[in-house]
Amino acid sequence: MSTILIVDDEISALEALRMIFKEDYQVFTAETGQQALDLLDNEFIDLVILDITMPDINGLEVLRIIKEKAPDVAVVMVTATKNIKTVVEAVKLGASDYVVKPFDVEEIKVIVQKTLKETRLSRELAYLRQEISKNYKFDQLVGTSTIMRNVFQTVLRVAPFKSTILVTGESGTGKELVARSIHQHSTRAKNPFIAVHCPNLPETILESELFGHHKGSFTNAVEMKPGKFELAHTGTLFLDEISEMSPRVQAKILRVLEEQEFERVGGTRPIKVDVRLIAATNKDLKMAISQGEFREDLYYRINVVPVSLPSLKEREEDVPLLAEYFFQKFKQELNSKVKGISPEALDLLTVYEWPGNVRELKNVIERALCLHGEDDFMLPSHLPTEISGSYEQEVAAAALSLGSTSFQEAVADFEKSLIMAALAKSQGSQVKAAEILGTTRRVLKYRMDKLDIKQEVFTPVESPHHQRDKREIFDLK
């Protein structure tokens, strides 16, 4: 609900205006300019209706001070006579509009409604410009795997409603991105999306960030500050890593969810808000509840709609798509001449475990283009050693020994001979073959499919003589 401050030394005019707006807005009143300025120090005001003729401080001077202290607060001037010089001076000082006494009720309603809409749009534009300047994890959801298609469907299904959502997943999986996608597909898309990263803030600062504070409520509170809940009014508030909140802040969050109101730090008056909450965590909240670290009632209040994000290793089929997406993104940003990712490098990216998830993949692609932006292709040697390992040395040795006609053929021959030998030695057991090769069954299966190695070829046979011949042919010792 928008807040209006009416400033007029005539009690009858003050009361008339209060009656006009009290049903649709939260209304404050002041009979002097100084009272108005004091209120502005302690309340989050959207619009001021200000009489020009005041007993202590001239209305134009009050307007000037308001615009210095809170330039985003809209001011509508009220004048007894339509003095063009005064009106021009008010506009120069930052007044949004003016009305002449005696005012028409419908006219002033329209002016206030229009001015508040312009103020809201102006604040949102300023916030969006601030958000655009930040470096977010990645720009859009990318993936064609079944598990990600299920996430997309959930986002579209829950977005239109106000239900509270809990997004879970490992660090780097894109929890904030999902929250933003839900907001963008909701009826609140044109209203603010406010993100708060809880682990970065001590309890007292987090409380002030979320709920705001009054001037003088603590040592450094030199002015009134609205909190994120107020700024997210009619929009969405995203609380990242909500498990890091103290029990006291958790209790205040629960009150907002249950009653849609809160009090600023140092305040006594409840403030009503309309906010959709999306929370995220990479921790097991049920375990945190059992250990007394998280409120059970808050858990059930935020977990109305759960959205679980998979780790990148759980959707390895999306790695090539993500790698290409980040490649094109950073190629353009860095003005790189690299034509593409080589098949060998893409294979290595696909089978890597990605403990840092999508964020790690993004960083690897960006780093490779930064350091090797003049090369024709992104090669295995451009990747970190934990991904590429001793790949090139092994391939070079294999090429010499096998007499392959090309680098690509050497890669295929070398890998195929090793895998077939391991499968033969393990009598077709992929688990044992993976152990022999020092890798995982998942990676082994991927390479078998890639090299068209059939499992049934290695089915054990009854003849001991046949088995002995096989051991001799594929002896890895």
VOPAGU-2260 file (C-alpha; in pm, 1 decimal, decimal comma):
REM VOPAGU-2260
SITE   aa  ch    i         X         Y         Z
SITE  MET   A    0       0,0       0,0       0,0
SITE  SER   A    1     142,7     339,0    -102,1
SITE  THR   A    2     203,3     602,1     165,6
SITE  ILE   A    3      97,2     967,2     141,0
SITE  LEU   A    4     200,9    1256,6     362,1
SITE  ILE   A    5     -40,2    1552,4     367,4
SITE  VAL   A    6     107,5    1882,6     487,8
SITE  ASP   A    7    -127,1    2177,8     552,7
SITE  ASP   A    8    -168,3    2422,5     840,4
SITE  GLU   A    9    -545,6    2444,5     778,5
SITE  ILE   A   10    -700,0    2165,6     986,6
SITE  SER   A   11   -1014,9    2151,8     771,3
SITE  ALA   A   12    -813,5    2108,3     448,6
SITE  LEU   A   13    -590,1    1853,2     618,4
SITE  GLU   A   14    -885,5    1646,8     735,2
SITE  ALA   A   15   -1062,8    1672,4     399,4
SITE  LEU   A   16    -761,0    1536,6     215,4
SITE  ARG   A   17    -711,4    1261,7     473,3
SITE  MET   A   18   -1071,8    1145,9     424,7
SITE  ILE   A   19   -1030,2    1142,1      45,3
SITE  PHE   A   20    -727,3     912,6      50,3
SITE  LYS   A   21    -754,2     704,5     368,8
SITE  GLU   A   22    -936,3     413,4     203,2
SITE  ASP   A   23    -679,3     357,5     -70,5
SITE  TYR   A   24    -351,4     468,1      87,8
SITE  GLN   A   25    -171,0     481,5     419,4
SITE  VAL   A   26    -199,2     847,7     517,2
SITE  PHE   A   27      22,4    1060,4     744,0
SITE  THR   A   28     -49,3    1424,8     825,6
SITE  ALA   A   29     159,8    1722,4     936,9
SITE  GLU   A   30      52,1    2077,8    1024,8
SITE  THR   A   31     396,0    2235,9     981,5
SITE  GLY   A   32     691,4    2201,9     747,9
SITE  GLN   A   33     917,4    2082,1    1028,9
SITE  GLN   A   34     670,4    1808,1    1128,7
SITE  ALA   A   35     668,2    1694,8     767,3
SITE  LEU   A   36    1046,9    1677,4     750,3
SITE  ASP   A   37    1060,3    1485,7    1078,5
SITE  LEU   A   38     809,9    1233,1     944,0
SITE  LEU   A   39    1014,0    1189,0     628,2
SITE  ASP   A   40    1313,0    1099,0     846,7
SITE  ASN   A   41    1119,9     815,4    1008,5
SITE  GLU   A   42     869,2     690,3     751,5
SITE  PHE   A   43     893,6     558,0     396,6
SITE  ILE   A   44     677,9     807,9     206,3
SITE  ASP   A   45     582,3     767,2    -159,2
SITE  LEU   A   46     412,2    1102,6    -214,8
SITE  VAL   A   47     374,5    1435,0     -32,1
SITE  ILE   A   48      78,4    1670,1     -80,2
SITE  LEU   A   49     232,2    1999,3      29,2
SITE  ASP   A   50      65,5    2336,9      85,4
SITE  ILE   A   51     278,1    2627,5     -33,4
SITE  THR   A   52     174,7    2864,1     247,7
SITE  MET   A   53     307,7    2728,6     578,2
SITE  PRO   A   54     349,9    2903,3     917,7
SITE  ASP   A   55     708,6    2800,6     994,4
SITE  ILE   A   56     887,9    2699,9     675,0
SITE  ASN   A   57     769,4    2811,2     332,9
SITE  GLY   A   58     630,5    2524,6     123,9
SITE  LEU   A   59     884,3    2582,6    -152,5
SITE  GLU   A   60    1168,5    2556,7     100,0
SITE  VAL   A   61    1018,4    2233,8     236,6
SITE  LEU   A   62    1002,2    2105,3    -122,4
SITE  ARG   A   63    1369,6    2190,7    -177,1
SITE  ILE   A   64    1473,3    2006,0     141,3
SITE  ILE   A   65    1261,3    1701,4      51,0
SITE  LYS   A   66    1424,9    1677,2    -291,2
SITE  GLU   A   67    1770,6    1702,4    -136,0
SITE  LYS   A   68    1703,8    1433,6     125,7
SITE  ALA   A   69    1477,6    1197,3     -71,4
SITE  PRO   A   70    1477,3    1283,0    -444,0
SITE  ASP   A   71    1258,4     983,7    -532,0
SITE  VAL   A   72     967,6    1107,4    -314,6
SITE  ALA   A   73     699,6    1268,8    -534,5
SITE  VAL   A   74     555,1    1605,6    -426,8
SITE  VAL   A   75     225,9    1758,9    -534,7
SITE  MET   A   76     195,9    2126,0    -439,4
SITE  VAL   A   77    -127,1    2287,4    -318,4
SITE  THR   A   78    -173,8    2659,3    -380,2
SITE  ALA   A   79    -454,7    2900,2    -295,1
SITE  THR   A   80    -405,5    3096,8    -616,9
SITE  LYS   A   81    -272,5    2989,3    -952,8
SITE  ASN   A   82      35,6    3208,7    -944,0
SITE  ILE   A   83     233,2    3110,8   -1255,4
SITE  LYS   A   84     564,1    3230,8   -1109,1
SITE  THR   A   85     515,8    3016,2    -797,1
SITE  VAL   A   86     410,2    2713,9   -1000,5
SITE  VAL   A   87     715,0    2745,0   -1228,8
SITE  GLU   A   88     944,1    2774,1    -925,5
SITE  ALA   A   89     787,4    2461,9    -771,4
SITE  VAL   A   90     837,0    2261,8   -1092,0
SITE  LYS   A   91    1201,1    2374,6   -1110,6
SITE  LEU   A   92    1252,7    2250,8    -756,1
SITE  GLY   A   93    1114,0    1908,2    -849,4
SITE  ALA   A   94     737,4    1917,5    -786,3
SITE  SER   A   95     551,9    1655,7    -989,3
SITE  ASP   A   96     223,2    1848,7   -1017,5
SITE  TYR   A   97       3,2    2104,3    -840,9
SITE  VAL   A   98    -362,3    2163,4    -746,8
SITE  VAL   A   99    -544,3    2489,4    -669,7
SITE  LYS   A  100    -770,9    2541,5    -368,7
SITE  PRO   A  101   -1056,9    2477,1    -352,7
SITE  PHE   A  102    -964,8    2154,4    -527,9
SITE  ASP   A  103   -1190,0    1914,9    -715,6
SITE  VAL   A  104   -1193,9    1573,8    -542,9
SITE  GLU   A  105   -1181,5    1369,3    -862,6
SITE  GLU   A  106    -908,1    1587,3   -1008,0
SITE  ILE   A  107    -677,5    1547,1    -708,9
SITE  LYS   A  108    -745,4    1171,6    -700,5
SITE  VAL   A  109    -638,5    1142,0   -1062,9
SITE  ILE   A  110    -327,1    1354,2   -1004,8
SITE  VAL   A  111    -221,1    1147,0    -702,8
SITE  GLN   A  112    -286,5     817,2    -881,2
SITE  LYS   A  113     -89,5     927,5   -1188,6
SITE  THR   A  114     198,9    1064,7    -982,7
SITE  LEU   A  115     226,8     749,8    -770,8
SITE  LYS   A  116     235,6     535,9   -1084,7
SITE  GLU   A  117     514,0     750,4   -1229,8
SITE  THR   A  118     704,5     730,0    -900,8
SITE  ARG   A  119     676,8     351,8    -889,5
SITE  LEU   A  120     797,8     320,0   -1249,1
SITE  SER   A  121    1085,9     558,0   -1181,2
SITE  ARG   A  122    1196,1     357,6    -875,4
SITE  GLU   A  123    1170,5      30,2   -1065,8
SITE  LEU   A  124    1376,6     170,5   -1353,2
SITE  ALA   A  125    1647,4     283,6   -1111,9
SITE  TYR   A  126    1648,4     -58,7    -947,4
SITE  LEU   A  127    1665,1    -239,1   -1282,6
SITE  ARG   A  128    1961,4     -27,5   -1390,8
SITE  GLN   A  129    2134,7    -121,4   -1066,8
SITE  GLU   A  130    2055,9    -490,4   -1119,5
SITE  ILE   A  131    2175,8    -489,8   -1481,1
SITE  SER   A  132    2514,6    -363,2   -1365,7
SITE  LYS   A  133    2562,1    -674,3   -1149,5
SITE  ASN   A  134    2731,8    -989,7   -1273,9
SITE  TYR   A  135    2478,6   -1269,8   -1237,3
SITE  LYS   A  136    2565,1   -1638,3   -1261,5
SITE  PHE   A  137    2420,1   -1688,0   -1610,3
SITE  ASP   A  138    2157,9   -1522,5   -1821,6
SITE  GLN   A  139    1893,5   -1786,4   -1882,9
SITE  LEU   A  140    1795,9   -2142,6   -1803,2
SITE  VAL   A  141    1964,0   -2380,9   -2047,6
SITE  GLY   A  142    1896,8   -2753,0   -2082,0
SITE  THR   A  143    1707,5   -3020,1   -2274,1
SITE  SER   A  144    1747,0   -3308,8   -2029,2
SITE  THR   A  145    1434,7   -3467,1   -1885,4
SITE  ILE   A  146    1518,1   -3345,5   -1536,0
SITE  MET   A  147    1552,9   -2984,0   -1654,0
SITE  ARG   A  148    1235,9   -3001,2   -1862,7
SITE  ASN   A  149    1059,0   -3098,8   -1541,2
SITE  VAL   A  150    1206,1   -2789,2   -1372,2
SITE  PHE   A  151    1083,5   -2569,0   -1659,6
SITE  GLN   A  152     734,8   -2715,7   -1633,0
SITE  THR   A  153     728,2   -2654,6   -1258,1
SITE  VAL   A  154     837,0   -2291,7   -1306,9
SITE  LEU   A  155     558,2   -2227,6   -1558,8
SITE  ARG   A  156     302,3   -2410,9   -1344,7
SITE  VAL   A  157     368,0   -2223,8   -1018,7
SITE  ALA   A  158     462,4   -1880,6   -1155,4
SITE  PRO   A  159     108,7   -1733,0   -1181,2
SITE  PHE   A  160      29,5   -1794,3    -814,2
SITE  LYS   A  161     144,2   -1624,8    -494,4
SITE  SER   A  162     246,4   -1951,1    -326,0
SITE  THR   A  163     575,8   -1946,3    -136,7
SITE  ILE   A  164     849,2   -2152,0    -306,2
SITE  LEU   A  165    1159,1   -2328,1    -172,0
SITE  VAL   A  166    1435,1   -2385,2    -429,6
SITE  THR   A  167    1693,7   -2644,1    -325,8
SITE  GLY   A  168    2015,7   -2751,7    -494,6
SITE  GLU   A  169    2392,7   -2750,5    -468,3
SITE  SER   A  170    2589,8   -2428,9    -490,1
SITE  GLY   A  171    2623,6   -2313,0    -849,5
SITE  THR   A  172    2314,7   -2488,6    -987,8
SITE  GLY   A  173    2127,5   -2163,1   -1056,5
SITE  LYS   A  174    1877,6   -2122,7    -772,3
SITE  GLU   A  175    1852,8   -1744,3    -810,7
SITE  LEU   A  176    1803,5   -1788,3   -1183,9
SITE  VAL   A  177    1503,0   -2012,9   -1119,2
SITE  ALA   A  178    1361,6   -1753,9    -876,2
SITE  ARG   A  179    1399,6   -1481,8   -1138,9
SITE  SER   A  180    1233,7   -1702,0   -1400,9
SITE  ILE   A  181     937,2   -1762,6   -1172,1
SITE  HIS   A  182     905,8   -1387,8   -1114,5
SITE  GLN   A  183     934,1   -1309,2   -1486,6
SITE  HIS   A  184     654,4   -1553,7   -1571,1
SITE  SER   A  185     426,2   -1429,1   -1292,6
SITE  THR   A  186     166,5   -1152,3   -1279,8
SITE  ARG   A  187     422,1    -957,2   -1072,9
SITE  ALA   A  188     679,0    -947,1   -1354,0
SITE  LYS   A  189     654,0    -568,4   -1395,3
SITE  ASN   A  190     701,6    -512,8   -1021,5
SITE  PRO   A  191    1029,5    -535,9    -824,1
SITE  PHE   A  192    1237,1    -850,5    -784,6
SITE  ILE   A  193    1457,0    -803,3    -476,4
SITE  ALA   A  194    1732,9   -1054,5    -389,0
SITE  VAL   A  195    1896,2   -1084,4     -45,9
SITE  HIS   A  196    2196,9   -1313,0       4,5
SITE  CYS   A  197    2167,5   -1409,7     370,0
SITE  PRO   A  198    2508,7   -1574,6     437,3
SITE  ASN   A  199    2696,5   -1252,3     364,3
SITE  LEU   A  200    2529,5   -1050,3     641,5
SITE  PRO   A  201    2554,5   -1054,1    1024,9
SITE  GLU   A  202    2224,7   -1085,8    1212,0
SITE  THR   A  203    2176,1    -716,1    1295,1
SITE  ILE   A  204    2260,0    -600,9     943,2
SITE  LEU   A  205    2040,3    -869,7     786,3
SITE  GLU   A  206    1748,9    -766,5    1008,2
SITE  SER   A  207    1793,0    -403,6     904,8
SITE  GLU   A  208    1826,8    -502,1     538,1
SITE  LEU   A  209    1505,0    -703,7     543,9
SITE  PHE   A  210    1281,5    -487,3     761,7
SITE  GLY   A  211    1440,8    -141,5     749,3
SITE  HIS   A  212    1510,3      79,2    1048,8
SITE  HIS   A  213    1416,1     410,8    1203,6
SITE  LYS   A  214    1657,3     696,3    1251,8
SITE  GLY   A  215    1846,0     651,8    1578,8
SITE  SER   A  216    1738,0     290,2    1631,4
SITE  PHE   A  217    2105,6     188,8    1655,4
SITE  THR   A  218    2447,6     354,5    1643,2
SITE  ASN   A  219    2483,4     397,7    1266,9
SITE  ALA   A  220    2114,6     458,2    1193,3
SITE  VAL   A  221    2159,3     820,8    1086,6
SITE  GLU   A  222    1842,4     820,2     875,1
SITE  MET   A  223    1527,3     618,1     818,8
SITE  LYS   A  224    1583,1     329,6     576,0
SITE  PRO   A  225    1314,1     111,9     416,6
SITE  GLY   A  226    1382,2    -262,4     415,4
SITE  LYS   A  227    1376,3    -512,9     132,0
SITE  PHE   A  228    1022,7    -622,6     219,5
SITE  GLU   A  229     900,8    -266,6     159,6
SITE  LEU   A  230    1099,8    -234,8    -161,2
SITE  ALA   A  231     957,0    -566,7    -285,5
SITE  HIS   A  232     595,9    -456,2    -219,9
SITE  THR   A  233     368,8    -599,4    -497,0
SITE  GLY   A  234     670,2    -792,3    -628,4
SITE  THR   A  235     893,7   -1085,5    -530,0
SITE  LEU   A  236    1153,0   -1118,5    -252,7
SITE  PHE   A  237    1422,2   -1384,9    -299,3
SITE  LEU   A  238    1605,8   -1501,8      14,5
SITE  ASP   A  239    1917,2   -1695,5     -85,4
SITE  GLU   A  240    2050,9   -1949,0     167,2
SITE  ILE   A  241    1769,3   -1890,0     415,3
SITE  SER   A  242    1919,1   -2159,5     639,4
SITE  GLU   A  243    2188,1   -1908,0     745,0
SITE  MET   A  244    1937,5   -1684,9     929,1
SITE  SER   A  245    1938,2   -1660,2    1306,6
SITE  PRO   A  246    1631,9   -1790,0    1497,4
SITE  ARG   A  247    1524,1   -1430,8    1577,3
SITE  VAL   A  248    1521,6   -1327,3    1211,4
SITE  GLN   A  249    1348,7   -1655,0    1120,1
SITE  ALA   A  250    1069,5   -1565,7    1363,9
SITE  LYS   A  251    1021,1   -1224,4    1200,4
SITE  ILE   A  252    1011,9   -1382,9     853,9
SITE  LEU   A  253     743,4   -1623,7     977,0
SITE  ARG   A  254     532,9   -1332,3    1100,7
SITE  VAL   A  255     550,2   -1158,7     763,3
SITE  LEU   A  256     440,9   -1476,6     586,3
SITE  GLU   A  257     151,9   -1537,2     823,7
SITE  GLU   A  258      26,2   -1180,4     874,3
SITE  GLN   A  259     168,9    -991,1     574,8
SITE  GLU   A  260     304,7    -722,5     806,4
SITE  PHE   A  261     619,1    -637,7    1004,1
SITE  GLU   A  262     781,1    -359,2    1204,4
SITE  ARG   A  263    1099,8    -175,3    1121,1
SITE  VAL   A  264    1394,2    -201,0    1360,8
SITE  GLY   A  265    1321,3      55,9    1631,2
SITE  GLY   A  266     958,8      91,6    1515,3
SITE  THR   A  267     627,4      14,8    1681,4
SITE  ARG   A  268     383,2      55,9    1393,0
SITE  PRO   A  269     306,4    -252,1    1176,4
SITE  ILE   A  270     364,0    -206,1     804,4
SITE  LYS   A  271     146,1    -401,4     561,5
SITE  VAL   A  272     308,1    -552,8     252,6
SITE  ASP   A  273     209,8    -768,7     -43,3
SITE  VAL   A  274     518,0    -976,0    -122,6
SITE  ARG   A  275     573,2   -1316,2    -279,3
SITE  LEU   A  276     858,2   -1499,7    -107,4
SITE  ILE   A  277    1095,7   -1740,7    -281,0
SITE  ALA   A  278    1360,6   -1897,2     -57,2
SITE  ALA   A  279    1663,4   -2106,0    -150,5
SITE  THR   A  280    1912,0   -2328,4      27,3
SITE  ASN   A  281    2187,4   -2579,5     -47,7
SITE  LYS   A  282    2143,5   -2744,1     292,5
SITE  ASP   A  283    1915,5   -3018,3     421,8
SITE  LEU   A  284    1661,1   -2813,5     618,9
SITE  LYS   A  285    1506,4   -3121,5     782,1
SITE  MET   A  286    1843,7   -3204,8     931,2
SITE  ALA   A  287    1883,9   -2840,8    1036,8
SITE  ILE   A  288    1544,6   -2868,3    1211,7
SITE  SER   A  289    1650,8   -3183,8    1397,7
SITE  GLN   A  290    1966,2   -3002,6    1511,8
SITE  GLY   A  291    1767,1   -2702,0    1634,9
SITE  GLU   A  292    1913,9   -2468,7    1373,5
SITE  PHE   A  293    1597,6   -2401,2    1173,7
SITE  ARG   A  294    1235,6   -2345,6    1276,6
SITE  GLU   A  295    1005,7   -2628,9    1176,6
SITE  ASP   A  296     703,3   -2396,9    1140,5
SITE  LEU   A  297     899,1   -2170,3     904,7
SITE  TYR   A  298    1011,0   -2470,5     700,4
SITE  TYR   A  299     654,0   -2580,0     632,7
SITE  ARG   A  300     556,3   -2219,1     558,7
SITE  ILE   A  301     825,4   -2170,1     291,2
SITE  ASN   A  302     809,7   -2522,4     147,5
SITE  VAL   A  303     461,4   -2485,5      -2,7
SITE  VAL   A  304     598,7   -2554,3    -351,6
SITE  PRO   A  305     941,6   -2727,7    -357,8
SITE  VAL   A  306    1165,0   -2693,3    -665,2
SITE  SER   A  307    1472,6   -2918,3    -664,8
SITE  LEU   A  308    1760,8   -2832,5    -898,2
SITE  PRO   A  309    1987,9   -3115,4   -1017,8
SITE  SER   A  310    2364,1   -3097,3   -1005,7
SITE  LEU   A  311    2536,4   -3072,9   -1342,2
SITE  LYS   A  312    2668,0   -3429,4   -1320,1
SITE  GLU   A  313    2304,3   -3545,3   -1294,2
SITE  ARG   A  314    2229,3   -3390,9   -1634,2
SITE  GLU   A  315    2549,5   -3451,3   -1828,9
SITE  GLU   A  316    2357,4   -3444,0   -2160,0
SITE  ASP   A  317    2312,2   -3069,2   -2102,6
SITE  VAL   A  318    2687,5   -3002,7   -2076,8
SITE  PRO   A  319    2750,7   -2963,0   -2453,6
SITE  LEU   A  320    2453,4   -2726,5   -2482,1
SITE  LEU   A  321    2566,5   -2520,1   -2183,0
SITE  ALA   A  322    2926,7   -2517,9   -2304,2
SITE  GLU   A  323    2817,7   -2388,5   -2644,6
SITE  TYR   A  324    2590,5   -2129,4   -2482,4
SITE  PHE   A  325    2872,0   -1991,3   -2266,2
SITE  PHE   A  326    3116,8   -2016,1   -2557,6
SITE  GLN   A  327    2897,0   -1793,9   -2775,6
SITE  LYS   A  328    2828,0   -1555,5   -2486,5
SITE  PHE   A  329    3193,5   -1496,7   -2396,9
SITE  LYS   A  330    3314,9   -1507,4   -2757,0
SITE  GLN   A  331    3099,4   -1203,4   -2821,7
SITE  GLU   A  332    3182,4   -1028,4   -2493,9
SITE  LEU   A  333    3557,9   -1084,3   -2532,2
SITE  ASN   A  334    3562,3   -1030,4   -2908,3
SITE  SER   A  335    3739,2   -1365,6   -2944,8
SITE  LYS   A  336    3846,3   -1519,1   -3277,7
SITE  VAL   A  337    3801,4   -1879,1   -3160,6
SITE  LYS   A  338    3578,7   -2064,6   -3408,9
SITE  GLY   A  339    3446,2   -2329,9   -3173,3
SITE  ILE   A  340    3511,6   -2600,7   -2912,7
SITE  SER   A  341    3708,7   -2895,8   -3047,9
SITE  PRO   A  342    3539,6   -3239,9   -3024,9
SITE  GLU   A  343    3816,5   -3360,3   -2791,4
SITE  ALA   A  344    3770,1   -3066,1   -2554,0
SITE  LEU   A  345    3391,4   -3109,8   -2563,8
SITE  ASP   A  346    3430,6   -3478,0   -2475,2
SITE  LEU   A  347    3643,9   -3386,9   -2174,6
SITE  LEU   A  348    3391,8   -3125,5   -2063,6
SITE  THR   A  349    3108,7   -3376,8   -2095,1
SITE  VAL   A  350    3263,0   -3650,9   -1881,6
SITE  TYR   A  351    3403,7   -3423,2   -1610,3
SITE  GLU   A  352    3217,7   -3444,4   -1276,4
SITE  TRP   A  353    3169,1   -3063,4   -1229,3
SITE  PRO   A  354    3175,1   -3028,9    -848,0
SITE  GLY   A  355    3114,4   -2654,3    -893,6
SITE  ASN   A  356    2816,8   -2719,9   -1124,1
SITE  VAL   A  357    2710,2   -2469,4   -1392,1
SITE  ARG   A  358    2904,4   -2186,4   -1230,1
SITE  GLU   A  359    3227,5   -2386,2   -1268,1
SITE  LEU   A  360    3153,7   -2467,6   -1633,0
SITE  LYS   A  361    3086,1   -2101,5   -1703,8
SITE  ASN   A  362    3416,7   -2001,9   -1544,9
SITE  VAL   A  363    3612,5   -2267,7   -1737,3
SITE  ILE   A  364    3478,7   -2148,3   -2074,3
SITE  GLU   A  365    3538,3   -1782,4   -1988,7
SITE  ARG   A  366    3894,2   -1854,6   -1869,0
SITE  ALA   A  367    3978,3   -2051,7   -2185,3
SITE  LEU   A  368    3859,8   -1770,6   -2411,6
SITE  CYS   A  369    4043,3   -1509,9   -2204,5
SITE  LEU   A  370    4375,4   -1693,6   -2220,2
SITE  HIS   A  371    4350,3   -1848,1   -2569,5
SITE  GLY   A  372    4121,7   -1608,4   -2755,0
SITE  GLU   A  373    4350,5   -1592,0   -3059,1
SITE  ASP   A  374    4352,4   -1967,6   -3132,6
SITE  ASP   A  375    4131,0   -2131,1   -3396,7
SITE  PHE   A  376    3963,0   -2377,5   -3160,3
SITE  MET   A  377    3929,0   -2443,9   -2788,9
SITE  LEU   A  378    4151,8   -2747,2   -2727,2
SITE  PRO   A  379    4199,1   -2990,0   -2435,4
SITE  SER   A  380    4522,5   -2806,5   -2350,1
SITE  HIS   A  381    4318,1   -2488,9   -2289,5
SITE  LEU   A  382    4122,8   -2656,7   -2008,3
SITE  PRO   A  383    4230,4   -2676,1   -1642,8
SITE  THR   A  384    4447,9   -2975,3   -1555,9
SITE  GLU   A  385    4177,8   -3126,2   -1335,7
SITE  ILE   A  386    3969,8   -3164,2   -1654,2
SITE  SER   A  387    4232,8   -3237,8   -1920,0
SITE  GLY   A  388    4475,2   -3439,4   -1702,1
SITE  SER   A  389    4752,0   -3609,1   -1902,7
SITE  TYR   A  390    4525,0   -3638,7   -2205,5
SITE  GLU   A  391    4759,5   -3497,8   -2470,9
SITE  GLN   A  392    5063,5   -3693,7   -2356,3
SITE  GLU   A  393    4871,1   -4021,3   -2369,7
SITE  VAL   A  394    4732,9   -3946,1   -2714,9
SITE  ALA   A  395    5074,4   -3849,9   -2852,7
SITE  ALA   A  396    5225,2   -4177,8   -2732,3
SITE  ALA   A  397    4933,9   -4374,0   -2875,9
SITE  ALA   A  398    4961,7   -4201,4   -3214,0
SITE  LEU   A  399    5327,0   -4301,8   -3243,6
SITE  SER   A  400    5268,6   -4662,1   -3140,2
SITE  LEU   A  401    4953,6   -4717,2   -3345,7
SITE  GLY   A  402    5068,0   -4534,7   -3657,8
SITE  SER   A  403    4735,4   -4349,4   -3687,9
SITE  THR   A  404    4691,6   -4122,9   -3986,0
SITE  SER   A  405    4534,9   -3836,2   -3789,6
SITE  PHE   A  406    4510,7   -3696,2   -3440,7
SITE  GLN   A  407    4139,8   -3783,0   -3421,2
SITE  GLU   A  408    4201,9   -4140,6   -3530,6
SITE  ALA   A  409    4476,0   -4173,5   -3271,8
SITE  VAL   A  410    4236,6   -4061,8   -3001,3
SITE  ALA   A  411    3971,1   -4312,6   -3108,4
SITE  ASP   A  412    4213,1   -4604,9   -3153,6
SITE  PHE   A  413    4390,7   -4540,4   -2827,2
SITE  GLU   A  414    4073,7   -4514,5   -2619,4
SITE  LYS   A  415    3900,7   -4803,0   -2793,0
SITE  SER   A  416    4191,3   -5043,0   -2738,3
SITE  LEU   A  417    4212,8   -4954,9   -2368,7
SITE  ILE   A  418    3839,4   -4991,8   -2308,1
SITE  MET   A  419    3810,5   -5319,8   -2497,8
SITE  ALA   A  420    4105,8   -5460,4   -2307,0
SITE  ALA   A  421    3956,8   -5359,8   -1974,2
SITE  LEU   A  422    3615,8   -5505,9   -2064,8
SITE  ALA   A  423    3774,1   -5831,5   -2177,4
SITE  LYS   A  424    3977,5   -5859,1   -1859,6
SITE  SER   A  425    3669,1   -5794,3   -1646,0
SITE  GLN   A  426    3460,3   -6038,7   -1856,8
SITE  GLY   A  427    3222,4   -5762,9   -1961,7
SITE  SER   A  428    3169,1   -5606,1   -1618,3
SITE  GLN   A  429    3155,7   -5228,7   -1671,4
SITE  VAL   A  430    3202,9   -5163,1   -1299,5
SITE  LYS   A  431    3524,6   -5368,2   -1286,2
SITE  ALA   A  432    3645,3   -5229,7   -1619,0
SITE  ALA   A  433    3597,2   -4876,2   -1489,6
SITE  GLU   A  434    3804,5   -4964,9   -1181,0
SITE  ILE   A  435    4083,3   -5101,0   -1402,1
SITE  LEU   A  436    4085,5   -4779,5   -1607,0
SITE  GLY   A  437    4069,1   -4558,3   -1299,3
SITE  THR   A  438    3740,7   -4396,0   -1397,4
SITE  THR   A  439    3366,7   -4427,6   -1321,3
SITE  ARG   A  440    3110,4   -4654,5   -1481,7
SITE  ARG   A  441    2922,7   -4345,7   -1604,1
SITE  VAL   A  442    3225,8   -4214,9   -1792,6
SITE  LEU   A  443    3305,9   -4561,6   -1927,5
SITE  LYS   A  444    2950,9   -4606,4   -2062,1
SITE  TYR   A  445    2967,0   -4265,7   -2227,4
SITE  ARG   A  446    3293,0   -4354,5   -2405,8
SITE  MET   A  447    3160,2   -4698,9   -2510,1
SITE  ASP   A  448    2858,9   -4535,3   -2675,9
SITE  LYS   A  449    3082,5   -4274,5   -2836,5
SITE  LEU   A  450    3319,9   -4537,2   -2981,0
SITE  ASP   A  451    3042,1   -4785,9   -3067,2
SITE  ILE   A  452    3175,8   -5059,1   -2839,5
SITE  LYS   A  453    2909,2   -5327,8   -2788,7
SITE  GLN   A  454    2865,0   -5481,1   -2445,3
SITE  GLU   A  455    2763,1   -5825,5   -2575,2
SITE  VAL   A  456    3101,7   -5879,9   -2744,2
SITE  PHE   A  457    3253,4   -5935,9   -2399,7
SITE  THR   A  458    2999,7   -6190,3   -2267,7
SITE  PRO   A  459    3198,7   -6473,8   -2104,3
SITE  VAL   A  460    3207,2   -6805,3   -2294,3
SITE  GLU   A  461    3236,4   -7155,5   -2157,2
SITE  SER   A  462    3561,5   -7263,8   -2328,1
SITE  PRO   A  463    3861,7   -7223,2   -2095,6
SITE  HIS   A  464    4085,1   -7230,3   -2404,5
SITE  HIS   A  465    3888,8   -6941,3   -2555,9
SITE  GLN   A  466    3914,8   -6744,7   -2233,3
SITE  ARG   A  467    4291,5   -6804,6   -2218,7
SITE  ASP   A  468    4330,5   -6675,4   -2575,5
SITE  LYS   A  469    4136,4   -6363,4   -2484,9
SITE  ARG   A  470    4352,4   -6294,9   -2180,5
SITE  GLU   A  471    4661,5   -6324,5   -2394,3
SITE  ILE   A  472    4527,3   -6080,6   -2654,7
SITE  PHE   A  473    4403,7   -5818,3   -2404,6
SITE  ASP   A  474    4662,6   -5848,1   -2130,7
SITE  LEU   A  475    4679,4   -5512,7   -1949,8
SITE  LYS   A  476    4963,2   -5612,3   -1716,8
